[in-house]
């Protein structure tokens, strides 16, 4: 197979001049195409989708719009522009020149970080494979597909690093990322949150708001890496990740808005009787997806995280803006601890608490979206407030794993937890009701009854624009 590297794979890594990398990608490309055919968006390959394609890192190059069939999408490989004289900004190598090649003593740790991040990208495509069949509008269908192709491009970004810098080991890891599949009992994805199906659009919006926001913080911490190719790769990925979070934030906001409209039009009725998603159910979905995403940051105290930081491989969010020595040898940080049947805050070595520092930044960021949704409710004159649950709620990882904790952080007996569970997390009837609303609406400009129209269209187009040609 011969590839026109600038046309088929837009890039700024000199693919046309790197024969070794060309050969590696030529061997990997057919497997990727087969994976997309088998695991990508179902029944979509003939559709023409109004997609954004990155063709360069310049201001006018990373967002080119036009119709494209997704199997023909130009998955590119881009690194952010290099910073002159960039240095390692944290850990024991602080102040040394950033690495342009893999430091041999950290080879396995760096590969592990890249593989774990890379594995999440195709996983989310697999999780969302069948969502297009129940799209609430062509606008939303297009946004789903934009997320999907960009997750595919992010896989390419990580595969480039594996192929370009890790030799045979990297090639094997790149192949393995196509062999693992979300929810596969024999070869599942690495992180458990990426082995759950996304069965409805409310879950999709929650996933893109909460779980993709975890992705933002993981990418941002890797963007601080002393390994410069990883840093530059993640910095460019973050420009695309912002759209995924917008899809989630605006999507949930539109669901909330439509529910409030129905509540005000039919004040004494159950909102479900008018085909919208009631606010308590939205809160339950919020509780579920937030708690699952909080788990993705790992243990509160982590030797691995401390080692990655000390090595200069993975920093904190916006590391250079933090006012400390960036070595953390003697610093402390507040972390939760279970003490005398309650959640207490204690001081711990900051170096081992890097995960918790990142989780704190994430939670504060999540709250900003919740505040926006609450403004929609308040402006509608409805006295309901959506809230983030306590970080101890419904946890599967860390010091709070397995605790019977309420959304406000009280530790309770198992029997009380079981009796309250249906009030805090989506029950089977809740899920069945939400699923019952999932019917495709494919007339341009029309919306499903349970979601409001967006405030504006994409790239200056009207909401009634034909964002997907179903053919």
C-alpha positions, -999 to 999 in steps of 0.1 A, spaced: 0 0 0 14 34 -10 2 65 9 3 101 -1 14 112 33 4 149 31 -30 142 14 -41 110 32 -25 117 65 -21 155 71 8 159 94 36 181 106 60 153 116 77 149 82 61 115 74 71 118 38 108 118 48 107 91 75 108 58 57 109 37 89 78 54 103 61 51 69 66 14 68 53 10 104 21 30 96 16 12 63 14 -20 83 -9 -6 109 -33 13 87 -53 -17 73 -59 -29 108 -72 5 118 -95 7 88 -108 -28 96 -113 -17 133 -133 14 122 -154 -8 99 -162 -33 126 -162 -11 157 -169 24 145 -203 41 142 -228 15 131 -245 19 97 -228 52 89 -202 45 63 -223 58 34 -234 90 52 -218 123 42 -211 143 74 -203 179 78 -171 175 98 -142 195 110 -108 182 98 -74 194 111 -49 199 83 -23 219 102 -17 235 136 -19 270 123 -49 292 132 -67 286 100 -56 250 96 -70 230 125 -107 235 117 -116 230 81 -153 221 75 -168 201 47 -188 169 39 -169 137 42 -177 100 45 -161 89 78 -141 60 64 -125 87 41 -118 111 70 -82 124 70 -69 113 103 -38 134 108 -8 135 131 0 169 146 22 182 173 18 217 187 45 241 176 78 236 195 87 259 223 122 273 219 146 260 245 119 241 264 129 227 297 117 200 321 95 220 345 92 196 375 106 167 393 143 158 398 152 169 362 137 204 366 156 229 346 172 204 322 165 205 284 133 187 275 139 153 259 134 149 222 140 112 224 128 87 250 150 87 281 162 51 283 158 48 321 121 58 318 112 39 287 87 14 302 70 41 324 66 64 295 53 36 272 27 27 299 14 63 301 10 65 263 -7 32 260 -31 38 288 -41 72 273 -42 58 238 -64 29 248 -92 52 260 -96 69 225 -109 39 205 -127 26 235 -151 56 236 -158 51 199 -168 15 206 -189 25 236 -209 49 214 -211 26 183 -249 24 181 -259 58 194 -264 72 159 -295 51 154 -314 71 180 -301 106 173 -323 135 186 -314 156 156 -290 158 127 -271 185 146 -265 160 174 -257 132 150 -231 153 134 -216 162 168 -215 125 178 -196 117 146 -172 146 151 -164 133 185 -159 98 171 -135 108 143 -115 130 167 -112 101 192 -99 81 162 -74 109 154 -63 109 191 -56 72 187 -34 80 157 -16 106 178 -6 80 204 2 54 178 25 79 161 45 82 194 46 44 198 57 38 163 80 67 161 99 63 194 95 28 208 105 4 181 92 -31 181 76 -27 216 57 3 203 45 -15 172 32 -44 193 14 -20 217 -2 -2 187 -15 -35 174 -29 -44 208 -50 -13 209 -69 -25 179 -73 -60 195 -88 -49 228 -125 -39 226 -148 -21 250 -166 -47 271 -149 -77 255 -148 -104 282 -114 -117 270 -97 -85 258 -113 -56 275 -101 -20 275 -75 -11 302 -98 12 323 -131 -2 336 -150 30 328 -143 24 291 -159 -11 292 -195 2 298 -219 7 269 -233 41 262 -269 32 255 -287 65 254 -280 102 246 -284 114 282 -255 91 291 -236 103 260 -239 139 271 -229 130 307 -199 110 293 -187 138 271 -191 163 300 -176 143 329 -155 115 313 -140 136 285 -132 162 311 -111 136 329 -94 132 295 -88 170 295 -70 167 328 -50 136 319 -39 152 286 -31 185 303 -9 167 329 9 148 300 13 181 282 36 191 310 58 161 303 96 165 299 93 142 268 87 169 243 70 149 215 44 137 241 39 172 254 34 187 220 10 159 209 -12 164 240 -12 202 236 -28 198 201 -52 171 213 -65 195 239 -78 219 212 -101 191 200 -110 178 234 -127 212 241 -154 204 215 -162 171 232 -168 188 265 -189 215 248 -211 187 234 -217 174 269 -222 207 286 -245 221 260 -263 188 255 -272 185 292 -281 222 293 -306 216 264 -321 186 282 -325 207 313 -340 236 293 -366 214 276 -376 198 309 -381 233 325 -402 244 295 -425 213 300 -427 219 337 -438 255 333 -463 246 306 -478 217 327 -471 228 363 -490 201 381 -481 171 360 -453 146 361 -428 158 335 -425 122 322 -461 123 311 -450 150 286 -421 130 272 -392 149 289 -366 137 314 -375 149 349 -348 167 369 -344 140 396 -335 115 368 -310 140 354 -295 143 389 -292 105 392 -274 103 358 -251 131 370 -243 112 402 -235 80 382 -212 96 356 -194 120 380 -186 92 405 -173 69 377 -152 97 363 -138 107 397 -125 71 399 -104 76 368 -79 97 387 -68 67 407 -58 63 443 -56 94 465 -20 85 475 -1 69 446 35 58 444 32 55 406 20 91 403 48 102 426 73 84 404 59 98 372 62 133 387 97 128 400 108 114 367 94 145 349 70 124 328 35 136 340 29 168 359 0 185 375 -26 206 357 -10 238 345 22 229 364 41 261 356 14 283 370 16 266 405 36 287 430 59 261 446 93 245 440 78 219 415 98 191 432 74 185 463 101 169 484 89 184 517 54 197 507 21 184 520 -14 182 505 -49 176 520 -64 143 511 -96 124 524 -93 96 549 -119 74 565 -117 80 602 -141 70 630 -169 62 605 -167 96 587 -147 112 559 -119 133 574 -92 155 557 -56 149 566 -22 162 555 -2 138 533 31 141 513 22 162 482 44 140 461 22 110 466 -10 131 464 -5 143 428 -36 123 417 -57 140 444 -44 174 434 -55 167 398 -89 154 410 -95 186 430 -89 207 399 -112 184 379 -141 187 405 -138 225 406 -140 225 368 -171 202 368 -189 225 392 -188 254 366 -210 234 342 -234 224 370 -237 261 379 -247 269 343 -274 242 343 -287 256 376 -290 290 361 -313 276 334 -334 261 361 -334 293 382 -342 315 352 -372 292 346 -385 299 381 -381 263 393 -368 257 428 -345 227 421 -307 226 423 -285 201 407 -254 192 427 -222 172 424 -222 143 448 -195 141 474 -163 125 462 -169 95 485 -202 86 468 -203 54 448 -166 51 446 -149 19 433 -112 31 437 -93 48 465 -99 52 502 -137 55 497 -140 24 476 -168 2 488 -181 27 513 -218 31 517 -218 69 514 -247 92 505 -244 119 479 -237 144 507 -209 123 521 -224 106 551 -213 70 557 -244 49 563 -252 12 569 -255 -11 540 -293 -15 545 -298 22 544 -277 24 512 -298 -2 495 -330 15 505 -317 49 491 -299 36 461 -329 41 437 -331 78 448 -294 84 441 -285 63 410 -305 55 378 -328 26 385 -339 0 359 -372 19 355 -353 52 351 -331 37 324 -361 21 306 -379 54 306 -349 73 292 -344 45 266 -380 48 256 -374 84 245 -346 74 222 -360 76 187 -342 90 157 -352 125 144 -335 131 111 -354 159 95 -331 190 92 -339 215 120 -362 192 139 -355 180 175 -367 152 197 -393 163 222 -370 157 252 -342 181 242 -342 218 233 -327 232 201 -291 245 204 -286 283 206 -268 283 172 -256 260 145 -221 249 135 -196 271 117 -221 298 111 -247 275 95 -284 275 107 -297 249 130 -318 236 101 -287 229 80 -283 194 67 -254 184 89 -256 148 79 -267 135 45 -281 101 53 -281 89 16 
